[in-house]
Amino acid sequence: LIAALLRFVSLDRLPFSEAESARAFAAWAASEGSVPDNWTGDVTAALTSHLFRIFGSSETVARIVPAIAGSALVASFWFAGRYTGRGVALLAGALIALSPLAVYTSRSAFGFALGGLLSMVMVLSLLAYVERPRQPPAVILAAAFGLALASDPIATSTAIAINTCTNC
């Protein structure tokens, strides 16, 4: 709850940085049907473009995907408790919830928060599959892996590490 409050309260209070405004403008242009040359087309930008089309363009809408991903990242540590122990998972979740860097990336219009979430999803689904091979964790891992390749350097690095690790 604290993590969500830190990420969502007054989400539009600070003005965009130059890089955020360039990303948001490119997503807005894509939502209007004119894909600019500098549009990255990553998952966060594509979702933001769709949200602009549905809700209109604003700083809050441009930052909503990272805020949701950052909050979900903190919640995902609940599932990590099965593999690390509840105390360790609670401590890690609290550190991410209160980390100034994690809060900043979740309140900015960049894709790094989604990359962190996708990394956690890939690791947790791989651990679940190794523990008990079943189809649902494998499907979740495959979906997160595919999204990671279209996301940011954080998730892409995790996908490469998982691919390297599973080929050992």
N, C-alpha and C positions, 0 to 999 in steps of 0.2 A: 504494500500500500504506500509506504514511504517512497519507494522507487518510482511508482507511477506518479505520485504527487510532484516529486522533483522534476520529472520529465514533462508533465503536462501543464502544470500551473503557469499561466502567463507565457505560453509557448511563443507568442508573437511579440513579446515585450522588447527584445533586442532586435535592432535592424539587421538585415542580411549583411554578411561580409561580402567582399567583391566576388569571391569564388562561389559562395552560396547563391548570390543573385544571378551569376552566369548560369549555374545549374538550373535554378528555378525558371529563369527566362527560357532556357532551352526546352525544359519540360513543358512550359506553357505553350511555346511555339509548336511543339509536337502535338499537344492537345488540340491545337487549332488546325492541325493538318499540314503544317509546314515544318518539316523536320530540318533543323539547322545543321550546318556542317560540324559544329562543335558538340553536338548532342552525343553523349556517351552511350545511351541506350541500355544502361545497366538496369537491374531489377528495380532498384529504388527510384531511378528516374522514370522508368516505364510506369510503375505504380503511381507515382506522383502525377504524371501526365494524365492518367485515367482519373485520378481524384480531381484534378483541375477541371476536367471535362464534366464531371458529375457535380462538384460543389462550387466551382468557380475558383479563381486564383487568389490566394492570399498567403501571407507568411505562415499562418497556422497550418494551412493545407499542405504547403511545401515541406513542413517539418513533421507532419503527423506520422508518416511511415517510419522514420527513425525513432520517434518517441514510442510507438507501439513496439517496434523491434527491441529497443532498449529495455522496456518494461518486461517484455516476454523473456529476454535473456536472463533477467534477475529471477523470474519465476521458474525458468528451466533448471535452476540449481536445486529445486525441490526433487527433480528426477535424478539428479546426480548423487543424491544421498544414498541411493541404493548401492552405488559402487565405491563411494568414498567414505561413507558414514554420515549420519545426519548432522553431527556437529561440524564437520569439515565443510559440508555443503552449505550449511547455514552461515558459517563464517565467510565463505567465498561469496555467497549471495549478498551478504551484508556489505562486504568490501566493494563489490560491483555496484550495488545500489547506491552507495554513498561516495563512490569514487568521483572526484571532480572531472576527470577525463572521460569516464563513462557517461556521466550526466551531460557533459558538453557535447559529446558525439551523438547522444540521443536527442539533443535539443537543436541540432544543426541540420541543414538540408543536405547532408552528405550521406553516403551509403554505408559508412563504417559500422553503424549500429546493426544493420541487417546482416552484415558480414559476420559480426560476432555471434549473432543468434544462429545463423546457418552453420557456423563452426561448431557451436555447442550441440545443435541438432544432429550433425554428422557424427560427432564423437559419441553422443548418448545412444544413437541408433546402432552404431557399430558395436558398442559395448553390449547392448541388448541382444544383438544378433549373435555375438560370440558366446554370450551366456546361454542362450537357447535359440538355435537357428530356426527362425520362422519367417514367413513371408512379410508380415507388416513392418518389422524393423528394416528389412532389406528394401522394401518399397520406399520407406521414409528416407533411408540413407541415399538411395538412388535419386529421389526427387531433390533432396537438399544438395547432393553432389552436383546435379545439373544446374540448379539455381546458383550455386557457389561459383561456377565457371562464368556465369553472367552477372556476377555481383562485384565484389571489390577484392583488393589484394589479400585481405585477411582471410576471407572465405576460400579464395583460390589457393592460398598457401596451405590451408587446412586440408582441402581436397587433394592437393598433391601429396601431402604427408600421409593421408589415409590411403591413397592409391599406392604409394611406395610401401607403406606398412603391410597392406594386404597382399602385396606381391612377393613378400619375403618368403 
